[in-house]
Amino acid sequence: MPDKPFTVITYAASASLAAIALIYFFNPNQLIDGDSSTSSASTRKKGIVGLSNPANDCFINSILQSLAGLGDLRLYLIRELHRRDLDGPAIYAAVPEEDANGKPVDMRKLASLQSGEVTQGLKFMIDNLNERPIYKKTISAGSFIQVLEHAFGTRISKSQQDAQELLQIVAERLAEEYYAGQEARKRTRQNISVETANVEITPPRLSSDMTGDIDYPIPAAMAEPASASLSAGGNNELLVDAEEGFPLEGQTEAQIECLHCRFVPKANPTSFVMLNLMVPQKSSTSLNECFDAHFKMEHIDDYKCDKCRLQHALDSFTASLAQAKTDEQRRSIETSIEAIQEAIQEDPETPPKGVDLPDISLAPKRRIARHVQIVSFPKVLIIHLSRSIYDPRSSSTKNTSKVSFPERLPLGSLLNRRSYKLLGMVCHRGTHNSGHYESFRRQHVYAPISTPHRRRSSGPYRTPTPSSLPSPMPSKSSVPPDDPSSLPLTSSQGEVLSTTTTSPRPSLSSLSPSSTRPSSGSVMEPIPPKLSVSSDPRSLTPSVPIPSTPRSSDSSKSIPVQAPPRPHSTTKLASSMDSRAARFRPNKARVVIRSKPQNNDRWWRISDDKIKECKTADVLGMQKDVYMLFYEMERE
């Protein structure tokens, strides 16, 4: 039989292809966010996209990988670019020659800022890094480097660079592009308001056939000019949409208080996109100590206080008044004294007009107390731990102190508390002049991909548990509060034994299993039965309706009979009642213990194109090499 070997080979090849297809479809290598991976370690390493390093690009790769794991930043990039697409390119292509203050502007730089090229380039890179490939995938950061070079008009050196400096430049550029686009939208609204104000609105007039000899009054809103209605809106604030703002930007204020006169000047807020904290020169420290050193109160000497200067000028003019010889000099000095006194009471920071104050070098020097506080918390908090030790007599060195940091970071006062969660980290290994950067990125899940309602007690997203399944027990709403409820009796087939009655007690339909099915949008909860009240606590048993023997010709009426005390009976009915009564004893509360949601403890350790899975404990253990931390504000 010459065809038999060929047939066997054909069947074997078909079976092999079928097995390969089953393995491919039912056990894919693609990893989804939040799924518990049960595959091998080699497969899990393929769950994230790496970046190639043709030269010294590890400082760029570590920053891009850390930014790719920030959900609020991705949401901002999507909203900003979507807003620009809806507005159209014409709004951002119009570049004014002067700014709002009448100063000339750099038209090339403003056109680049309004176009948002760095924002678009960063979104393109982050989208590619957030893919979930089914195989090991590596891309290049060359496209983003070209965007940066075109935006700044310079070349990026391939020598050893600082990752913190690059992130500072990119974050500030993103903030400038956001505010440039915001100003472009504001100018467009103002131009539309001016054009609308120049349009004459003629109120409608009714014909003589309709009005006759009656003069109908014209409404004030129709008779009012369009310019007046637009100016009443306060710079057209009603048309300005509420924008979320730049998520990396926060604000700090430096409060200063003179210890001599207790004058506190007005604090000007300062924006920041990154907090630079100095690491103390000791063997080990903590992130809280770095925060305390940055925000602690410090005392500064030889400070020129504005109020003390005015007080010194007031004393000088008072002494001059006593030495004045003519009335004209006295009137002039008295006028200056009144102006200085008014300035001291109202605003010491603004010198009085028309008064020649003594030279500032003659003002007294005071001691002040200064402290910095955060007044506007960013959605994404980036912390840079400065490890550079500068020595003017020799080259700079690296501070190798161990810095412990928490997974959740609380910031602010008791009344203005914010909580942040660690989502990324950049580590540096090596010396001050050379080394290698690595990044750690949390496998975080955001709604609607995540299922935050899966452990709640109610709702359409609840995971069904044995304690939450519908049961034939009557609900509390179907039983009067003054009447002891009863447990339905079930036969071996699970049917409920009940009878109809003319009293307001539960009917057959209310005690049947079909009536216990929850309606749309509701979930049935198991409710323990009410126990009949008795003087003896040991005789507490649930009252159950049992079929009664008809006593009259009307067989539709029946009386529910309370179950007797626990008799020495061997019937199935008594055993069923005993088992149910034992489940709901009055001295033991029934507590349903729900399992807590599992914490997402999955991290990626990324070194260019080499990726390894790790845990939170591994990340918190990198105390010696930690360089930058990326925290995201937790949603309430």
C-alpha positions in Angstrom: 0.0 0.0 0.0 2.1 3.0 -1.2 -0.5 5.6 -0.1 -0.5 4.5 3.6 2.7 6.2 4.7 1.7 9.4 3.0 -1.7 9.3 4.7 -0.1 8.8 8.1 2.2 11.7 7.6 -0.7 13.9 6.5 -2.7 13.0 9.5 0.3 13.7 11.8 0.9 17.1 10.2 -2.8 18.0 10.5 -2.8 17.0 14.2 0.3 19.1 14.9 -1.1 22.2 13.2 -4.3 21.7 15.2 -2.4 21.5 18.5 -0.4 24.6 17.6 -3.6 26.5 16.8 -5.2 25.5 20.1 -2.1 26.5 22.1 -2.0 29.9 20.3 -5.7 30.7 20.8 -6.2 29.4 24.3 -2.8 30.3 25.8 -1.6 33.6 24.2 1.5 35.4 25.3 -0.2 38.8 25.4 -0.5 40.2 29.0 -3.4 42.3 29.9 -3.4 45.0 32.7 -4.5 43.6 36.0 -4.5 39.9 34.9 -2.7 37.5 37.2 0.0 35.9 35.0 0.5 32.2 35.3 2.9 31.9 32.4 6.6 31.4 32.7 9.1 34.1 33.5 10.3 34.3 29.9 6.8 35.0 28.7 6.2 37.7 31.3 9.2 39.6 30.2 7.5 40.2 26.9 4.6 42.1 28.4 6.1 45.6 27.9 7.9 47.4 25.1 11.6 48.2 25.5 13.8 50.9 24.1 17.0 50.4 22.1 20.3 52.1 23.2 22.5 52.6 20.2 24.6 55.1 22.0 24.4 56.7 25.5 20.6 57.0 25.4 19.8 55.4 28.8 19.0 58.8 30.3 16.3 59.3 27.6 15.0 55.8 27.8 14.6 55.8 31.6 12.6 59.1 31.4 10.3 58.0 28.7 9.5 54.7 30.4 8.7 56.5 33.7 6.4 59.0 31.9 4.7 56.2 30.1 3.4 54.8 33.4 1.7 58.0 34.6 -2.0 57.8 33.9 -2.8 61.4 34.6 -0.2 62.5 32.1 -1.6 60.3 29.4 -5.0 61.6 30.1 -3.8 65.2 29.7 -2.0 64.4 26.4 -5.2 62.9 25.0 -7.4 65.8 26.1 -5.0 68.5 24.9 -4.5 67.0 21.5 -8.2 66.2 21.1 -9.1 69.9 22.0 -6.6 71.1 19.4 -8.1 68.8 16.8 -11.6 70.1 17.5 -10.5 73.8 17.4 -8.7 73.4 14.1 -5.1 74.3 13.0 -6.1 77.9 12.1 -6.4 79.0 15.7 -2.9 77.9 16.6 -1.3 79.1 13.4 -2.2 82.7 14.0 0.9 84.3 15.8 0.6 87.9 17.1 3.6 90.2 16.8 3.1 91.6 20.4 2.1 90.0 23.6 -0.6 91.3 26.0 1.8 93.8 27.5 2.7 95.3 24.1 6.2 93.7 24.0 7.5 92.1 20.8 7.6 88.3 20.9 9.8 85.7 19.2 7.4 84.6 16.5 9.3 81.4 15.6 9.3 80.2 19.2 5.6 81.2 19.8 4.6 79.4 16.6 6.4 76.2 17.8 4.8 76.5 21.2 1.3 76.9 19.8 1.7 74.0 17.4 2.4 71.7 20.4 5.0 69.6 18.6 6.7 68.3 21.8 3.2 67.4 23.2 2.4 65.4 20.0 5.8 63.7 20.0 5.6 62.6 23.6 2.1 61.2 23.1 3.2 59.2 20.1 6.1 57.7 22.2 4.0 57.0 25.2 1.3 55.3 23.1 3.9 53.0 21.6 5.4 52.2 25.0 2.0 51.3 26.4 1.3 48.5 23.9 1.1 45.0 25.1 3.0 42.9 22.5 2.6 39.2 22.1 6.4 38.9 21.6 9.5 40.8 22.7 9.4 44.2 21.1 11.9 47.0 21.1 11.5 50.5 19.6 13.8 53.5 19.3 13.5 56.9 20.9 15.0 58.6 17.8 11.7 60.1 16.7 11.2 61.9 20.0 14.9 63.1 20.0 14.3 64.6 16.5 11.2 66.4 17.8 13.2 67.9 20.7 16.0 69.0 18.3 13.6 70.6 16.0 11.7 72.4 18.8 14.9 73.8 20.4 16.8 74.3 17.2 19.9 72.4 18.5 21.5 69.0 18.5 21.4 66.7 21.5 24.8 65.4 22.5 25.2 61.6 22.7 27.7 61.9 25.5 26.8 61.2 29.2 23.8 63.4 30.1 21.8 63.9 33.2 18.3 62.4 33.2 17.0 65.1 35.6 18.1 67.9 33.3 16.3 66.3 30.3 13.1 65.8 32.3 13.2 69.4 33.5 13.5 70.7 29.9 10.7 68.4 28.6 8.3 69.2 31.5 8.8 73.0 31.2 8.4 72.8 27.4 5.1 70.9 27.9 3.9 73.6 30.3 4.8 76.4 27.9 3.0 74.7 25.1 -0.1 74.3 27.2 -0.2 78.0 28.2 0.6 79.1 24.6 -2.4 77.1 23.4 -4.5 78.5 26.1 -3.6 82.0 25.2 -4.3 81.3 21.5 -7.8 80.0 22.4 -8.4 83.1 24.6 -7.4 85.5 21.7 -9.8 83.7 19.4 -12.6 84.1 21.9 -11.9 87.8 22.2 -11.8 88.3 18.5 -15.1 86.5 18.1 -16.5 88.7 20.9 -15.4 91.9 19.1 -16.8 90.8 15.8 -20.1 89.9 17.4 -20.2 93.2 19.2 -19.8 95.1 15.9 -22.9 93.3 14.5 -26.0 95.5 14.8 -29.0 93.6 16.0 -32.3 95.0 14.8 -35.2 94.2 17.0 -38.1 92.6 15.2 -41.0 94.9 14.3 -44.6 93.7 14.1 -46.6 94.7 11.0 -49.5 97.1 11.2 -51.9 94.4 10.5 -50.8 92.5 13.5 -50.3 95.5 15.9 -53.0 97.9 14.9 -52.8 101.1 17.0 -51.3 99.3 20.0 -47.6 99.9 20.8 -46.0 96.8 22.1 -42.9 97.4 24.3 -39.6 96.0 23.1 -37.8 93.7 25.7 -34.8 95.3 27.2 -32.6 92.3 26.2 -33.5 93.0 22.5 -33.1 96.7 22.7 -29.7 96.5 24.5 -26.6 96.7 22.2 -24.6 93.5 21.7 -21.5 95.2 22.9 -23.1 96.0 26.3 -24.3 92.4 26.8 -20.8 91.0 25.9 -19.0 93.5 28.2 -21.2 92.6 31.1 -19.9 89.1 31.0 -16.5 90.2 32.3 -14.0 89.5 29.5 -16.3 86.8 28.1 -15.7 84.5 31.0 -18.9 82.5 30.3 -17.4 81.1 27.1 -14.1 80.0 28.7 -14.3 76.3 29.3 -13.0 74.7 32.5 -9.6 73.1 31.7 -7.9 70.6 33.8 -4.5 72.3 33.7 -1.1 70.8 33.4 -0.8 67.8 35.7 2.9 68.1 36.5 2.7 71.7 37.6 2.3 72.8 41.3 2.9 76.1 43.2 4.8 77.0 46.3 4.9 80.1 48.4 7.7 81.5 50.5 6.4 83.1 53.6 8.6 85.8 55.2 8.0 87.4 58.6 10.1 90.1 60.2 11.0 89.2 63.7 11.3 92.8 64.8 7.9 94.4 63.6 6.1 91.1 62.8 5.3 92.3 59.3 4.5 89.6 56.7 4.8 90.6 53.1 2.6 89.3 50.4 3.9 85.9 49.1 4.1 85.4 45.4 3.4 81.8 44.2 6.2 80.1 42.3 5.4 77.3 39.8 7.3 74.1 39.7 7.3 70.9 37.7 9.7 69.0 39.8 10.8 69.2 43.5 14.5 69.2 44.0 15.4 67.8 47.4 19.0 67.7 48.8 20.1 64.4 50.2 22.0 64.9 53.5 25.6 63.7 53.7 25.2 60.7 56.0 25.0 57.0 55.7 21.2 56.7 55.6 18.2 59.0 55.6 14.6 59.1 54.6 12.4 61.0 52.2 10.6 62.7 55.1 13.9 64.1 56.3 14.6 65.5 52.9 11.2 67.1 52.9 11.7 68.6 56.3 15.0 70.0 55.3 13.5 71.6 52.2 10.4 73.0 53.9 11.8 73.8 57.3 11.7 77.3 58.7 15.0 79.1 58.3 16.3 82.4 59.8 18.0 85.0 57.6 19.9 88.0 58.9 20.7 91.4 57.4 17.3 91.7 55.7 15.8 95.0 54.7 12.2 95.0 55.9 9.8 97.4 54.0 7.9 98.3 57.1 11.0 98.9 59.2 12.3 101.1 56.4 9.2 103.2 56.4 9.3 103.4 60.2 13.0 104.5 60.0 12.0 107.2 57.4 9.1 108.3 59.7 11.5 108.8 62.6 13.9 110.7 60.4 11.2 113.1 59.1 9.9 113.6 62.7 13.4 114.6 63.8 13.7 117.0 60.8 10.3 118.5 61.7 11.6 119.6 65.1 14.6 121.3 63.4 12.5 123.1 60.6 12.9 126.8 60.6 10.2 128.0 58.2 6.5 127.2 57.9 6.9 126.0 54.4 9.4 123.4 55.5 7.1 122.3 58.3 4.1 121.9 55.9 6.2 119.8 53.5 7.6 117.6 56.3 4.1 117.1 57.8 2.7 116.1 54.4 5.5 113.5 54.0 4.8 112.2 57.5 1.1 111.8 56.8 1.9 109.9 53.5 4.3 107.6 55.3 1.9 106.9 58.1 -0.8 106.0 55.6 1.6 103.7 53.7 2.5 101.9 57.0 -1.1 101.3 57.8 -2.3 100.3 54.3 0.5 98.7 52.3 4.1 99.0 53.6 5.4 97.3 50.4 4.4 100.2 48.3 6.4 103.4 48.9 4.4 106.6 49.2 4.3 108.7 46.1 5.9 112.1 46.2 8.1 111.3 49.2 11.8 111.1 49.0 12.7 108.3 51.4 16.2 108.0 52.9 18.7 105.8 51.0 18.0 102.1 51.4 21.6 101.6 52.7 20.6 103.6 55.7 17.6 101.4 56.5 18.1 99.0 59.5 18.9 95.4 58.9 16.5 92.9 60.5 16.3 89.1 61.2 13.5 87.3 59.4 11.9 83.8 59.4 11.3 82.2 56.1 9.5 78.9 55.2 8.2 77.4 52.0 4.9 75.6 51.7 3.0 74.0 48.8 -0.2 75.9 48.0 -1.2 74.0 44.8 -0.6 70.3 44.7 0.2 68.8 41.3 -1.6 65.6 40.1 1.8 64.1 39.3 4.6 64.8 41.8 8.1 64.3 40.5 10.8 64.3 43.1 14.5 64.7 42.3 17.0 63.6 44.9 20.1 65.7 44.4 23.1 63.5 45.1 25.8 65.9 43.8 28.5 67.0 46.2 30.2 70.1 44.9 33.7 70.8 46.1 35.5 73.9 44.6 38.9 72.4 45.3 38.3 69.2 43.5 35.8 67.5 41.1 32.2 66.9 42.1 31.3 63.5 43.6 28.2 61.5 44.1 26.4 61.2 47.5 25.9 57.4 48.0 23.6 57.8 51.1 20.7 55.4 51.4 17.3 57.1 51.1 14.2 55.2 52.2 10.9 56.2 50.6 7.3 55.1 51.1 4.9 53.6 48.6 2.2 56.1 49.7 3.3 59.6 50.5 1.0 62.0 52.4 1.6 65.7 51.9 0.0 68.9 53.3 -1.5 69.9 56.6 -4.3 68.1 58.5 -7.0 70.3 56.8 -5.4 70.1 53.3 -4.1 66.6 53.0 -3.1 64.9 49.8 -2.1 61.3 49.3 0.2 60.2 46.6 1.0 56.7 45.3 4.4 55.6 43.9 4.1 54.7 40.2 7.7 55.1 38.9 11.3 55.5 39.8 14.6 56.2 38.1 17.8 54.8 39.5 21.4 55.6 38.7 24.4 53.3 39.1 27.9 54.6 38.8 29.8 57.7 39.7 29.0 61.4 39.3 30.5 61.6 35.8 29.4 58.2 34.4 27.0 55.4 35.0 23.8 53.8 33.8 20.1 54.7 34.3 17.4 52.2 35.0 13.7 52.8 35.4 11.0 51.0 37.5 7.4 51.2 36.3 4.3 50.0 38.1 1.8 47.9 36.2 -1.1 50.2 37.1 -4.7 49.8 36.1 -7.1 52.8 35.5 -10.8 52.9 35.0 -12.7 51.9 32.9 -10.1 49.1 32.3 -10.1 48.3 36.0 -13.0 46.9 38.0 -13.1 48.9 41.3 -16.7 47.7 42.0 -16.0 44.0 41.9 -16.0 43.7 45.8 -18.7 46.1 46.7 -21.9 44.9 48.4 -24.2 46.0 45.6 -24.2 47.2 42.1 -24.1 45.7 38.6 -20.3 45.0 38.8 -20.5 42.9 42.0 -18.9 39.5 41.8 -21.6 36.9 42.9 -20.7 35.1 46.1 -22.5 32.3 47.8 -23.8 34.7 50.5 -25.2 37.1 47.9 -27.2 34.6 45.7 -31.0 34.9 45.7 -32.6 32.8 48.4 -36.2 31.9 49.0 -36.2 33.8 52.3 -38.7 36.7 52.5 -37.3 40.2 52.6 -37.7 42.6 55.4 -40.0 44.8 53.4 -42.5 42.0 52.9 -43.0 41.2 56.6 -44.7 43.6 59.1 -42.3 44.8 61.8 -44.8 43.8 64.6 -45.4 40.3 63.3 -42.7 37.6 63.6 -41.7 36.4 60.2 -41.1 32.9 59.3 -38.8 30.8 57.3 -40.3 29.0 54.3 -40.1 25.3 54.5 -38.5 23.5 51.6 -39.2 20.0 50.4 -36.6 17.7 49.0 -37.2 19.2 45.6 -36.6 22.8 46.9 -40.3 23.8 46.8 -41.7 26.3 49.3 -44.6 25.1 51.4 -47.0 28.0 52.0 -50.7 28.8 52.0 -52.8 31.7 51.1 -54.4 33.9 53.6 -56.7 36.9 53.7 -54.6 38.7 56.4 -51.9 41.2 55.4 -49.3 38.5 55.9 -47.1 37.3 53.1 -48.9 35.6 50.3 -47.9 32.6 48.3 -46.4 34.8 45.6 -44.3 36.7 48.1 -42.9 33.6 49.6 -42.3 31.6 46.4 -38.8 31.4 44.9 -39.9 33.3 41.8 -40.7 36.4 43.9 -37.3 36.5 45.4 -35.6 37.1 42.1 -34.2 40.7 42.2 -35.5 43.2 39.8 -33.4 45.1 37.3 -30.6 47.0 38.9 -30.9 45.4 42.3 -29.2 42.5 44.1 -30.9 40.3 46.6 -29.2 40.0 50.0 -29.8 37.1 52.4 -31.8 38.2 55.4 -31.9 36.2 58.6 -35.4 35.3 59.8 -37.0 37.0 62.7 -37.3 34.9 65.8 -40.4 34.6 67.9 -40.2 36.4 71.3 -40.4 34.1 74.3 -39.6 34.4 78.0 -37.1 31.6 77.8 -34.1 32.3 75.6 -33.6 28.7 74.9 -37.0 28.3 73.3 -36.3 31.0 70.6 -37.2 29.3 67.4 -38.3 30.7 64.1 -42.0 30.7 63.4 -42.9 29.0 60.1 -46.1 28.8 58.2 -47.3 25.2 57.8 -50.4 23.9 56.0 -53.4 24.0 58.2 -56.5 21.7 58.1 -59.5 23.5 56.8 -62.2 23.9 59.5 -65.0 25.1 57.3 -66.3 24.7 53.8 -64.2 27.6 52.6 -61.0 25.8 51.9 -59.2 28.9 50.6 -58.7 30.3 54.2 -56.0 29.0 56.4 -54.3 30.0 59.6 -50.5 30.1 59.9 -49.6 28.0 62.9 -46.4 28.8 64.8 -43.9 26.0 65.0 -44.0 24.1 68.3 -41.0 24.0 70.6 -38.3 21.6 69.6 -40.0 18.2 70.1 -38.4 14.8 70.1 -39.5 14.1 66.5 -37.8 12.2 63.8 -39.6 13.8 60.9 -37.8 15.6 58.1 -39.8 18.7 58.9 -38.5 19.0 62.4 -34.9 18.3 61.4 -35.1 21.0 58.7 -36.4 23.4 61.3 -33.7 22.5 63.8 -31.0 23.0 61.2 -32.4 26.4 60.2 -32.8 27.5 63.8 -29.2 26.5 64.5 -28.0 28.7 61.7 -29.7 31.8 63.1 -29.2 31.6 66.9 -29.7 34.9 68.6 -26.5 34.8 70.6 -24.3 34.5 67.5 -24.4 37.1 64.8 -24.0 36.0 61.3 -21.0 37.9 59.8 -20.2 37.7 56.2 -16.5 38.1 55.6 -15.6 39.5 52.3 -12.2 39.1 50.8 -10.2 42.3 50.2 -9.2 43.2 46.7 -5.8 42.1 45.8 -3.2 44.8 45.7 -1.5 45.4 42.4 2.1 44.5 43.3 3.5 44.1 39.8 6.4 46.2 38.6 8.7 46.3 35.6 12.4 46.8 35.9 13.5 48.3 32.6 17.1 48.7 31.5 16.8 49.9 27.9 15.6 46.7 26.0 16.1 44.4 29.0 12.9 44.0 31.0 12.4 42.0 34.2 9.3 41.7 36.5 9.7 42.6 40.1 7.7 43.5 43.2 7.1 46.5 45.4 9.6 45.3 48.0 12.3 45.2 45.3 11.5 48.8 44.3 11.5 50.1 47.9 14.9 48.3 48.4 16.7 50.4 45.9 17.6 53.0 48.5 21.2 53.5 47.5 20.6 54.1 43.8 17.2 56.0 43.8 17.5 59.2 41.9 14.0 60.3 40.9 10.5 59.3 42.2 7.2 59.7 40.3 4.1 59.9 42.6 0.5 60.3 41.4 -2.3 61.8 43.5 -4.8 59.2 44.5 -8.3 59.7 43.5 -10.9 60.2 46.2 
